[in-house]
Amino acid sequence: MQDVFTHRLPPFQNVTKSCIVYFYKKHGLMTKRKKTFRWVLFWLILIIGISDGIRYLRPEGKKEKIEVGKNVVTTTGAKKIILAYNAWGGIVPGSIDFLHKVFIPSSYPCNLCRLTYGIFVMKKEWKYFLDPLPYQKVFLHKDEVRKKYEPVDFPLPAILLSDSAHTKVLMSAAEINSVHSLDSLILIVKNKLAEN
């Protein structure tokens, strides 16, 4: 009689664990969970891919020209300050950019992102600097800048000023890339806004 009971038990040392695994295998619950997990993962990837792709299918509309070195926009006449980041938008490209920023920060191409954002959110000092400015704040990724502005190969990152008719560079990519701290960036932007 004892041989019959030991024969039915699966050959694992931990009886509790082995009974649960034996039960799952016997009734096919392990495979049902795997199938459910695979379907959920498939639909999740599909939904993310479609929602990320939709942003690239939108019509472009009329592009504004970025005017370099011209004083067509003054600080008093400007309505928008545009922060153009050298990073891709969207879920998938944004995730890849995020991983690049976290794991290989020395080769990350967007100094404006590196200076003004922590790992997940905007740094408080930068937020407190931007909030009282009398402009509408517009944050654009590389793909959005290419859709809205000319020339398409405009060097990023950049900080732009815009009124309803013109857009001009407040701080170019070369200037932003030469800055090494957030305090310096805030001081330079303050001085440039005071000059115009």
Biotite code that builds the C-alpha atoms (Angstrom):
import biotite.structure as struc

atoms = struc.array([
    struc.Atom([0.000, 0.000, 0.000], chain_id="A", res_id=1, res_name="MET", atom_name="CA", element="C"),
    struc.Atom([2.803, 2.405, 0.785], chain_id="A", res_id=2, res_name="GLN", atom_name="CA", element="C"),
    struc.Atom([4.366, 1.906, -2.652], chain_id="A", res_id=3, res_name="ASP", atom_name="CA", element="C"),
    struc.Atom([1.139, 3.009, -4.366], chain_id="A", res_id=4, res_name="VAL", atom_name="CA", element="C"),
    struc.Atom([1.030, 6.388, -2.537], chain_id="A", res_id=5, res_name="PHE", atom_name="CA", element="C"),
    struc.Atom([4.707, 7.178, -3.066], chain_id="A", res_id=6, res_name="THR", atom_name="CA", element="C"),
    struc.Atom([4.384, 6.219, -6.708], chain_id="A", res_id=7, res_name="HIS", atom_name="CA", element="C"),
    struc.Atom([1.588, 8.774, -7.231], chain_id="A", res_id=8, res_name="ARG", atom_name="CA", element="C"),
    struc.Atom([3.547, 11.647, -5.711], chain_id="A", res_id=9, res_name="LEU", atom_name="CA", element="C"),
    struc.Atom([5.759, 13.511, -8.179], chain_id="A", res_id=10, res_name="PRO", atom_name="CA", element="C"),
    struc.Atom([9.500, 13.082, -7.617], chain_id="A", res_id=11, res_name="PRO", atom_name="CA", element="C"),
    struc.Atom([10.215, 16.453, -5.899], chain_id="A", res_id=12, res_name="PHE", atom_name="CA", element="C"),
    struc.Atom([11.695, 17.012, -2.493], chain_id="A", res_id=13, res_name="GLN", atom_name="CA", element="C"),
    struc.Atom([9.354, 19.790, -1.380], chain_id="A", res_id=14, res_name="ASN", atom_name="CA", element="C"),
    struc.Atom([5.973, 18.054, -1.119], chain_id="A", res_id=15, res_name="VAL", atom_name="CA", element="C"),
    struc.Atom([3.836, 21.239, -1.049], chain_id="A", res_id=16, res_name="THR", atom_name="CA", element="C"),
    struc.Atom([5.478, 22.746, -4.087], chain_id="A", res_id=17, res_name="LYS", atom_name="CA", element="C"),
    struc.Atom([5.498, 19.471, -5.957], chain_id="A", res_id=18, res_name="SER", atom_name="CA", element="C"),
    struc.Atom([1.783, 18.897, -5.310], chain_id="A", res_id=19, res_name="CYS", atom_name="CA", element="C"),
    struc.Atom([0.892, 22.328, -6.714], chain_id="A", res_id=20, res_name="ILE", atom_name="CA", element="C"),
    struc.Atom([3.036, 21.800, -9.828], chain_id="A", res_id=21, res_name="VAL", atom_name="CA", element="C"),
    struc.Atom([1.636, 18.279, -10.256], chain_id="A", res_id=22, res_name="TYR", atom_name="CA", element="C"),
    struc.Atom([-1.937, 19.650, -9.993], chain_id="A", res_id=23, res_name="PHE", atom_name="CA", element="C"),
    struc.Atom([-1.245, 22.386, -12.580], chain_id="A", res_id=24, res_name="TYR", atom_name="CA", element="C"),
    struc.Atom([0.315, 19.947, -15.014], chain_id="A", res_id=25, res_name="LYS", atom_name="CA", element="C"),
    struc.Atom([-2.442, 17.356, -14.564], chain_id="A", res_id=26, res_name="LYS", atom_name="CA", element="C"),
    struc.Atom([-5.279, 19.832, -15.226], chain_id="A", res_id=27, res_name="HIS", atom_name="CA", element="C"),
    struc.Atom([-3.491, 21.870, -17.913], chain_id="A", res_id=28, res_name="GLY", atom_name="CA", element="C"),
    struc.Atom([-3.557, 25.124, -15.954], chain_id="A", res_id=29, res_name="LEU", atom_name="CA", element="C"),
    struc.Atom([0.113, 25.868, -16.632], chain_id="A", res_id=30, res_name="MET", atom_name="CA", element="C"),
    struc.Atom([-0.436, 25.937, -20.383], chain_id="A", res_id=31, res_name="THR", atom_name="CA", element="C"),
    struc.Atom([-3.614, 28.055, -20.059], chain_id="A", res_id=32, res_name="LYS", atom_name="CA", element="C"),
    struc.Atom([-1.693, 30.683, -18.102], chain_id="A", res_id=33, res_name="ARG", atom_name="CA", element="C"),
    struc.Atom([1.125, 30.689, -20.657], chain_id="A", res_id=34, res_name="LYS", atom_name="CA", element="C"),
    struc.Atom([-1.382, 31.117, -23.497], chain_id="A", res_id=35, res_name="LYS", atom_name="CA", element="C"),
    struc.Atom([-3.177, 33.933, -21.674], chain_id="A", res_id=36, res_name="THR", atom_name="CA", element="C"),
    struc.Atom([0.113, 35.680, -20.913], chain_id="A", res_id=37, res_name="PHE", atom_name="CA", element="C"),
    struc.Atom([1.216, 35.381, -24.546], chain_id="A", res_id=38, res_name="ARG", atom_name="CA", element="C"),
    struc.Atom([-2.082, 36.818, -25.811], chain_id="A", res_id=39, res_name="TRP", atom_name="CA", element="C"),
    struc.Atom([-1.995, 39.702, -23.343], chain_id="A", res_id=40, res_name="VAL", atom_name="CA", element="C"),
    struc.Atom([1.609, 40.461, -24.301], chain_id="A", res_id=41, res_name="LEU", atom_name="CA", element="C"),
    struc.Atom([0.759, 40.262, -28.030], chain_id="A", res_id=42, res_name="PHE", atom_name="CA", element="C"),
    struc.Atom([-2.202, 42.676, -27.718], chain_id="A", res_id=43, res_name="TRP", atom_name="CA", element="C"),
    struc.Atom([-0.235, 45.052, -25.504], chain_id="A", res_id=44, res_name="LEU", atom_name="CA", element="C"),
    struc.Atom([2.608, 45.263, -28.041], chain_id="A", res_id=45, res_name="ILE", atom_name="CA", element="C"),
    struc.Atom([0.121, 45.665, -30.897], chain_id="A", res_id=46, res_name="LEU", atom_name="CA", element="C"),
    struc.Atom([-1.774, 48.501, -29.160], chain_id="A", res_id=47, res_name="ILE", atom_name="CA", element="C"),
    struc.Atom([1.439, 50.320, -28.232], chain_id="A", res_id=48, res_name="ILE", atom_name="CA", element="C"),
    struc.Atom([2.757, 49.962, -31.789], chain_id="A", res_id=49, res_name="GLY", atom_name="CA", element="C"),
    struc.Atom([-0.453, 51.254, -33.374], chain_id="A", res_id=50, res_name="ILE", atom_name="CA", element="C"),
    struc.Atom([-0.811, 54.191, -30.978], chain_id="A", res_id=51, res_name="SER", atom_name="CA", element="C"),
    struc.Atom([2.835, 55.092, -31.502], chain_id="A", res_id=52, res_name="ASP", atom_name="CA", element="C"),
    struc.Atom([2.490, 54.851, -35.285], chain_id="A", res_id=53, res_name="GLY", atom_name="CA", element="C"),
    struc.Atom([-0.601, 57.073, -35.451], chain_id="A", res_id=54, res_name="ILE", atom_name="CA", element="C"),
    struc.Atom([1.440, 60.141, -34.489], chain_id="A", res_id=55, res_name="ARG", atom_name="CA", element="C"),
    struc.Atom([3.466, 59.765, -37.714], chain_id="A", res_id=56, res_name="TYR", atom_name="CA", element="C"),
    struc.Atom([0.350, 59.544, -39.902], chain_id="A", res_id=57, res_name="LEU", atom_name="CA", element="C"),
    struc.Atom([-1.036, 62.952, -38.961], chain_id="A", res_id=58, res_name="ARG", atom_name="CA", element="C"),
    struc.Atom([-0.961, 65.538, -41.756], chain_id="A", res_id=59, res_name="PRO", atom_name="CA", element="C"),
    struc.Atom([1.952, 67.931, -41.463], chain_id="A", res_id=60, res_name="GLU", atom_name="CA", element="C"),
    struc.Atom([0.290, 71.208, -42.371], chain_id="A", res_id=61, res_name="GLY", atom_name="CA", element="C"),
    struc.Atom([2.209, 74.422, -43.079], chain_id="A", res_id=62, res_name="LYS", atom_name="CA", element="C"),
    struc.Atom([5.744, 74.594, -41.687], chain_id="A", res_id=63, res_name="LYS", atom_name="CA", element="C"),
    struc.Atom([7.106, 77.690, -39.990], chain_id="A", res_id=64, res_name="GLU", atom_name="CA", element="C"),
    struc.Atom([10.580, 78.885, -40.899], chain_id="A", res_id=65, res_name="LYS", atom_name="CA", element="C"),
    struc.Atom([13.141, 79.191, -38.110], chain_id="A", res_id=66, res_name="ILE", atom_name="CA", element="C"),
    struc.Atom([15.096, 82.395, -38.612], chain_id="A", res_id=67, res_name="GLU", atom_name="CA", element="C"),
    struc.Atom([18.647, 82.312, -37.322], chain_id="A", res_id=68, res_name="VAL", atom_name="CA", element="C"),
    struc.Atom([20.336, 85.533, -36.187], chain_id="A", res_id=69, res_name="GLY", atom_name="CA", element="C"),
    struc.Atom([17.480, 87.866, -37.113], chain_id="A", res_id=70, res_name="LYS", atom_name="CA", element="C"),
    struc.Atom([15.732, 90.105, -34.612], chain_id="A", res_id=71, res_name="ASN", atom_name="CA", element="C"),
    struc.Atom([12.271, 89.611, -36.103], chain_id="A", res_id=72, res_name="VAL", atom_name="CA", element="C"),
    struc.Atom([10.876, 88.414, -32.765], chain_id="A", res_id=73, res_name="VAL", atom_name="CA", element="C"),
    struc.Atom([11.346, 90.561, -29.685], chain_id="A", res_id=74, res_name="THR", atom_name="CA", element="C"),
    struc.Atom([10.880, 89.382, -26.126], chain_id="A", res_id=75, res_name="THR", atom_name="CA", element="C"),
    struc.Atom([7.897, 91.679, -25.649], chain_id="A", res_id=76, res_name="THR", atom_name="CA", element="C"),
    struc.Atom([6.203, 90.552, -28.883], chain_id="A", res_id=77, res_name="GLY", atom_name="CA", element="C"),
    struc.Atom([6.861, 86.852, -28.407], chain_id="A", res_id=78, res_name="ALA", atom_name="CA", element="C"),
    struc.Atom([3.994, 84.613, -27.419], chain_id="A", res_id=79, res_name="LYS", atom_name="CA", element="C"),
    struc.Atom([5.685, 81.228, -27.163], chain_id="A", res_id=80, res_name="LYS", atom_name="CA", element="C"),
    struc.Atom([8.959, 79.845, -25.899], chain_id="A", res_id=81, res_name="ILE", atom_name="CA", element="C"),
    struc.Atom([9.676, 76.554, -27.669], chain_id="A", res_id=82, res_name="ILE", atom_name="CA", element="C"),
    struc.Atom([11.993, 73.996, -26.108], chain_id="A", res_id=83, res_name="LEU", atom_name="CA", element="C"),
    struc.Atom([13.079, 71.686, -28.933], chain_id="A", res_id=84, res_name="ALA", atom_name="CA", element="C"),
    struc.Atom([14.723, 68.526, -27.639], chain_id="A", res_id=85, res_name="TYR", atom_name="CA", element="C"),
    struc.Atom([17.129, 66.325, -29.572], chain_id="A", res_id=86, res_name="ASN", atom_name="CA", element="C"),
    struc.Atom([15.187, 63.196, -28.610], chain_id="A", res_id=87, res_name="ALA", atom_name="CA", element="C"),
    struc.Atom([12.495, 61.200, -30.381], chain_id="A", res_id=88, res_name="TRP", atom_name="CA", element="C"),
    struc.Atom([8.909, 61.305, -29.127], chain_id="A", res_id=89, res_name="GLY", atom_name="CA", element="C"),
    struc.Atom([6.489, 58.425, -28.887], chain_id="A", res_id=90, res_name="GLY", atom_name="CA", element="C"),
    struc.Atom([6.367, 55.378, -26.658], chain_id="A", res_id=91, res_name="ILE", atom_name="CA", element="C"),
    struc.Atom([8.902, 53.100, -28.352], chain_id="A", res_id=92, res_name="VAL", atom_name="CA", element="C"),
    struc.Atom([11.484, 55.713, -29.465], chain_id="A", res_id=93, res_name="PRO", atom_name="CA", element="C"),
    struc.Atom([10.991, 57.562, -26.189], chain_id="A", res_id=94, res_name="GLY", atom_name="CA", element="C"),
    struc.Atom([11.698, 54.380, -24.246], chain_id="A", res_id=95, res_name="SER", atom_name="CA", element="C"),
    struc.Atom([14.870, 53.773, -26.248], chain_id="A", res_id=96, res_name="ILE", atom_name="CA", element="C"),
    struc.Atom([15.972, 57.377, -25.625], chain_id="A", res_id=97, res_name="ASP", atom_name="CA", element="C"),
    struc.Atom([15.194, 56.950, -21.922], chain_id="A", res_id=98, res_name="PHE", atom_name="CA", element="C"),
    struc.Atom([17.338, 53.799, -21.721], chain_id="A", res_id=99, res_name="LEU", atom_name="CA", element="C"),
    struc.Atom([20.157, 55.579, -23.588], chain_id="A", res_id=100, res_name="HIS", atom_name="CA", element="C"),
    struc.Atom([19.976, 58.501, -21.164], chain_id="A", res_id=101, res_name="LYS", atom_name="CA", element="C"),
    struc.Atom([20.005, 56.244, -18.084], chain_id="A", res_id=102, res_name="VAL", atom_name="CA", element="C"),
    struc.Atom([22.625, 53.677, -19.092], chain_id="A", res_id=103, res_name="PHE", atom_name="CA", element="C"),
    struc.Atom([24.983, 55.648, -21.394], chain_id="A", res_id=104, res_name="ILE", atom_name="CA", element="C"),
    struc.Atom([24.587, 59.297, -20.328], chain_id="A", res_id=105, res_name="PRO", atom_name="CA", element="C"),
    struc.Atom([28.000, 60.348, -21.678], chain_id="A", res_id=106, res_name="SER", atom_name="CA", element="C"),
    struc.Atom([26.909, 59.747, -25.292], chain_id="A", res_id=107, res_name="SER", atom_name="CA", element="C"),
    struc.Atom([23.339, 61.037, -24.923], chain_id="A", res_id=108, res_name="TYR", atom_name="CA", element="C"),
    struc.Atom([22.758, 63.579, -27.756], chain_id="A", res_id=109, res_name="PRO", atom_name="CA", element="C"),
    struc.Atom([20.358, 65.952, -25.982], chain_id="A", res_id=110, res_name="CYS", atom_name="CA", element="C"),
    struc.Atom([22.131, 68.203, -23.504], chain_id="A", res_id=111, res_name="ASN", atom_name="CA", element="C"),
    struc.Atom([18.906, 70.161, -22.916], chain_id="A", res_id=112, res_name="LEU", atom_name="CA", element="C"),
    struc.Atom([17.190, 66.936, -21.735], chain_id="A", res_id=113, res_name="CYS", atom_name="CA", element="C"),
    struc.Atom([20.168, 65.972, -19.615], chain_id="A", res_id=114, res_name="ARG", atom_name="CA", element="C"),
    struc.Atom([20.298, 69.373, -17.897], chain_id="A", res_id=115, res_name="LEU", atom_name="CA", element="C"),
    struc.Atom([16.571, 70.003, -17.395], chain_id="A", res_id=116, res_name="THR", atom_name="CA", element="C"),
    struc.Atom([15.196, 66.539, -16.661], chain_id="A", res_id=117, res_name="TYR", atom_name="CA", element="C"),
    struc.Atom([15.938, 63.946, -14.027], chain_id="A", res_id=118, res_name="GLY", atom_name="CA", element="C"),
    struc.Atom([15.289, 60.300, -14.746], chain_id="A", res_id=119, res_name="ILE", atom_name="CA", element="C"),
    struc.Atom([11.512, 60.691, -15.020], chain_id="A", res_id=120, res_name="PHE", atom_name="CA", element="C"),
    struc.Atom([10.403, 64.293, -14.524], chain_id="A", res_id=121, res_name="VAL", atom_name="CA", element="C"),
    struc.Atom([11.493, 67.867, -15.102], chain_id="A", res_id=122, res_name="MET", atom_name="CA", element="C"),
    struc.Atom([13.899, 69.234, -12.504], chain_id="A", res_id=123, res_name="LYS", atom_name="CA", element="C"),
    struc.Atom([12.241, 71.575, -9.988], chain_id="A", res_id=124, res_name="LYS", atom_name="CA", element="C"),
    struc.Atom([14.711, 74.438, -10.548], chain_id="A", res_id=125, res_name="GLU", atom_name="CA", element="C"),
    struc.Atom([13.949, 74.461, -14.305], chain_id="A", res_id=126, res_name="TRP", atom_name="CA", element="C"),
    struc.Atom([10.193, 74.217, -13.689], chain_id="A", res_id=127, res_name="LYS", atom_name="CA", element="C"),
    struc.Atom([10.302, 77.100, -11.193], chain_id="A", res_id=128, res_name="TYR", atom_name="CA", element="C"),
    struc.Atom([12.268, 79.159, -13.728], chain_id="A", res_id=129, res_name="PHE", atom_name="CA", element="C"),
    struc.Atom([9.865, 78.460, -16.628], chain_id="A", res_id=130, res_name="LEU", atom_name="CA", element="C"),
    struc.Atom([6.544, 78.827, -14.773], chain_id="A", res_id=131, res_name="ASP", atom_name="CA", element="C"),
    struc.Atom([6.595, 82.617, -14.193], chain_id="A", res_id=132, res_name="PRO", atom_name="CA", element="C"),
    struc.Atom([7.801, 83.425, -17.746], chain_id="A", res_id=133, res_name="LEU", atom_name="CA", element="C"),
    struc.Atom([5.060, 85.322, -19.641], chain_id="A", res_id=134, res_name="PRO", atom_name="CA", element="C"),
    struc.Atom([5.086, 82.938, -22.611], chain_id="A", res_id=135, res_name="TYR", atom_name="CA", element="C"),
    struc.Atom([3.218, 79.846, -23.604], chain_id="A", res_id=136, res_name="GLN", atom_name="CA", element="C"),
    struc.Atom([5.628, 76.914, -23.098], chain_id="A", res_id=137, res_name="LYS", atom_name="CA", element="C"),
    struc.Atom([5.851, 74.412, -25.952], chain_id="A", res_id=138, res_name="VAL", atom_name="CA", element="C"),
    struc.Atom([7.912, 71.239, -25.580], chain_id="A", res_id=139, res_name="PHE", atom_name="CA", element="C"),
    struc.Atom([8.766, 69.477, -28.842], chain_id="A", res_id=140, res_name="LEU", atom_name="CA", element="C"),
    struc.Atom([10.685, 66.327, -29.698], chain_id="A", res_id=141, res_name="HIS", atom_name="CA", element="C"),
    struc.Atom([12.884, 65.936, -32.763], chain_id="A", res_id=142, res_name="LYS", atom_name="CA", element="C"),
    struc.Atom([10.136, 64.392, -34.928], chain_id="A", res_id=143, res_name="ASP", atom_name="CA", element="C"),
    struc.Atom([7.660, 67.150, -33.992], chain_id="A", res_id=144, res_name="GLU", atom_name="CA", element="C"),
    struc.Atom([10.184, 69.893, -34.822], chain_id="A", res_id=145, res_name="VAL", atom_name="CA", element="C"),
    struc.Atom([10.740, 68.328, -38.249], chain_id="A", res_id=146, res_name="ARG", atom_name="CA", element="C"),
    struc.Atom([6.997, 68.328, -38.917], chain_id="A", res_id=147, res_name="LYS", atom_name="CA", element="C"),
    struc.Atom([6.374, 71.931, -37.819], chain_id="A", res_id=148, res_name="LYS", atom_name="CA", element="C"),
    struc.Atom([9.501, 73.868, -38.762], chain_id="A", res_id=149, res_name="TYR", atom_name="CA", element="C"),
    struc.Atom([11.952, 74.432, -41.592], chain_id="A", res_id=150, res_name="GLU", atom_name="CA", element="C"),
    struc.Atom([14.757, 73.693, -42.253], chain_id="A", res_id=151, res_name="PRO", atom_name="CA", element="C"),
    struc.Atom([14.272, 69.995, -41.471], chain_id="A", res_id=152, res_name="VAL", atom_name="CA", element="C"),
    struc.Atom([17.957, 69.495, -40.609], chain_id="A", res_id=153, res_name="ASP", atom_name="CA", element="C"),
    struc.Atom([17.948, 72.314, -38.033], chain_id="A", res_id=154, res_name="PHE", atom_name="CA", element="C"),
    struc.Atom([20.469, 71.429, -35.280], chain_id="A", res_id=155, res_name="PRO", atom_name="CA", element="C"),
    struc.Atom([18.903, 70.424, -31.991], chain_id="A", res_id=156, res_name="LEU", atom_name="CA", element="C"),
    struc.Atom([18.505, 70.935, -29.061], chain_id="A", res_id=157, res_name="PRO", atom_name="CA", element="C"),
    struc.Atom([17.416, 74.563, -29.278], chain_id="A", res_id=158, res_name="ALA", atom_name="CA", element="C"),
    struc.Atom([15.340, 77.129, -27.430], chain_id="A", res_id=159, res_name="ILE", atom_name="CA", element="C"),
    struc.Atom([13.186, 79.230, -29.743], chain_id="A", res_id=160, res_name="LEU", atom_name="CA", element="C"),
    struc.Atom([10.990, 82.315, -29.389], chain_id="A", res_id=161, res_name="LEU", atom_name="CA", element="C"),
    struc.Atom([7.917, 82.708, -31.532], chain_id="A", res_id=162, res_name="SER", atom_name="CA", element="C"),
    struc.Atom([5.193, 85.221, -32.186], chain_id="A", res_id=163, res_name="ASP", atom_name="CA", element="C"),
    struc.Atom([2.294, 84.403, -34.488], chain_id="A", res_id=164, res_name="SER", atom_name="CA", element="C"),
    struc.Atom([4.311, 85.113, -37.668], chain_id="A", res_id=165, res_name="ALA", atom_name="CA", element="C"),
    struc.Atom([8.000, 84.392, -36.989], chain_id="A", res_id=166, res_name="HIS", atom_name="CA", element="C"),
    struc.Atom([10.205, 82.009, -35.045], chain_id="A", res_id=167, res_name="THR", atom_name="CA", element="C"),
    struc.Atom([13.768, 82.810, -34.024], chain_id="A", res_id=168, res_name="LYS", atom_name="CA", element="C"),
    struc.Atom([16.534, 81.045, -32.150], chain_id="A", res_id=169, res_name="VAL", atom_name="CA", element="C"),
    struc.Atom([17.026, 82.196, -28.582], chain_id="A", res_id=170, res_name="LEU", atom_name="CA", element="C"),
    struc.Atom([19.688, 79.606, -27.798], chain_id="A", res_id=171, res_name="MET", atom_name="CA", element="C"),
    struc.Atom([21.304, 77.409, -30.446], chain_id="A", res_id=172, res_name="SER", atom_name="CA", element="C"),
    struc.Atom([22.460, 73.787, -30.204], chain_id="A", res_id=173, res_name="ALA", atom_name="CA", element="C"),
    struc.Atom([26.110, 74.854, -29.953], chain_id="A", res_id=174, res_name="ALA", atom_name="CA", element="C"),
    struc.Atom([25.337, 77.202, -27.056], chain_id="A", res_id=175, res_name="GLU", atom_name="CA", element="C"),
    struc.Atom([23.242, 74.598, -25.196], chain_id="A", res_id=176, res_name="ILE", atom_name="CA", element="C"),
    struc.Atom([25.846, 71.870, -25.714], chain_id="A", res_id=177, res_name="ASN", atom_name="CA", element="C"),
    struc.Atom([28.558, 74.108, -24.246], chain_id="A", res_id=178, res_name="SER", atom_name="CA", element="C"),
    struc.Atom([26.617, 74.524, -20.969], chain_id="A", res_id=179, res_name="VAL", atom_name="CA", element="C"),
    struc.Atom([27.502, 72.088, -18.174], chain_id="A", res_id=180, res_name="HIS", atom_name="CA", element="C"),
    struc.Atom([25.046, 72.919, -15.395], chain_id="A", res_id=181, res_name="SER", atom_name="CA", element="C"),
    struc.Atom([21.394, 73.844, -15.010], chain_id="A", res_id=182, res_name="LEU", atom_name="CA", element="C"),
    struc.Atom([22.257, 77.040, -13.117], chain_id="A", res_id=183, res_name="ASP", atom_name="CA", element="C"),
    struc.Atom([24.384, 78.231, -16.037], chain_id="A", res_id=184, res_name="SER", atom_name="CA", element="C"),
    struc.Atom([21.590, 77.418, -18.494], chain_id="A", res_id=185, res_name="LEU", atom_name="CA", element="C"),
    struc.Atom([19.039, 79.390, -16.463], chain_id="A", res_id=186, res_name="ILE", atom_name="CA", element="C"),
    struc.Atom([21.410, 82.371, -16.202], chain_id="A", res_id=187, res_name="LEU", atom_name="CA", element="C"),
    struc.Atom([22.112, 82.383, -19.967], chain_id="A", res_id=188, res_name="ILE", atom_name="CA", element="C"),
    struc.Atom([18.407, 82.129, -20.884], chain_id="A", res_id=189, res_name="VAL", atom_name="CA", element="C"),
    struc.Atom([17.581, 84.972, -18.443], chain_id="A", res_id=190, res_name="LYS", atom_name="CA", element="C"),
    struc.Atom([20.285, 87.179, -19.996], chain_id="A", res_id=191, res_name="ASN", atom_name="CA", element="C"),
    struc.Atom([19.145, 86.382, -23.551], chain_id="A", res_id=192, res_name="LYS", atom_name="CA", element="C"),
    struc.Atom([15.526, 87.161, -22.717], chain_id="A", res_id=193, res_name="LEU", atom_name="CA", element="C"),
    struc.Atom([16.623, 90.464, -21.148], chain_id="A", res_id=194, res_name="ALA", atom_name="CA", element="C"),
    struc.Atom([18.711, 91.374, -24.271], chain_id="A", res_id=195, res_name="GLU", atom_name="CA", element="C"),
    struc.Atom([15.882, 90.971, -26.785], chain_id="A", res_id=196, res_name="ASN", atom_name="CA", element="C"),
])
